[in-house]
């Protein structure tokens, strides 16, 4: 018998919120500095931290190189958000 899916009551945390609230302050860098470090526009970073842009595979790779976590860390969080959004859109 397979696992029964558990219905979450709230939307999973968007990876941009983790960047905005935890990782950027801990690293002591701002959005502009992060954009320069990962080679994207400041607007791109801003849209991610404002939760208006998803984390792509490319962005996950870039963030992992600078912040020291795995690309899978970012992609797992994004996938959880995407699955939630899709299930709630029904």
N, C-alpha and C positions, 0 to 999 in steps of 0.2 A: 504494500500500500504506500502511495506517495505522500509527500508532505502536503499539508493543507496550507495554502497561502494565508498569511496573517494580514488583515486589512489595517493599514496604517491610518491613524486619525489625522495626521498632519503631513504636509508636504516635506519630503526630505530636504535637508539643507543644501542649497545650491553651492557648488564649488567656489563661486565668486564671493559668497558670504564668508567662507573660510579664509579666502585671500584677504578680504577687506578687514575682517574682525580679528583674525588671529595671526596669520603668517606675515603680512606686510608690517604690522606694528612690531612683531617679534624680531623681524629681520632689520628693522630700523630703516626701511626704504618706503618711498611713496610710489604712486602709480606711474609717474613719469620715469623714475629711476628703473622700475621694473620693466617698463616698455623698452627702455634703452638696453637693458641687460638681456632681454629675450629677443630683441630685434623685431618688435612690432610697433604699431603706432600707439600713442597714448590713448587715443579714442578706443582702440580695440581692448586695451586693458580696462578702461573705464566701463565699457559696455559689459565686460565679464564681471567686474566687481559690483556693478549695479544689477546683475542678474538678468540682463537683456540679451546676452550672447552665451551660447553653450560652449563648453570646453570641447574643442576638436582634438583629434589624435595629434595633430601638429602642435597645438597649444599645450597639450598634456606633456609632450616630449620637451618642449621649451621650458615649461615650468619645472619639470622634474630635474632638468640639468642645473637650474639656478637654485632651487629651493631644497634639493637633496632628497626628495621623495620619488616614488616610482610613477611612471605614466599611468599605470593601472590604478593608483590611488585616485587620480583626477577623473579617469574614465569611469570608475565604479561609482563615484559620487554623481557624475553627470548622468549615467545610466539610470540610477535610482530616481533622479528628478524627472528624466524623460519618461520612464515607466509610470510614475505617479501622474504626470500631466496627461499622458495618453489614457490612463484608466479613468481619470476624473473627467475627461472630455466626453465620455459616453452619455 
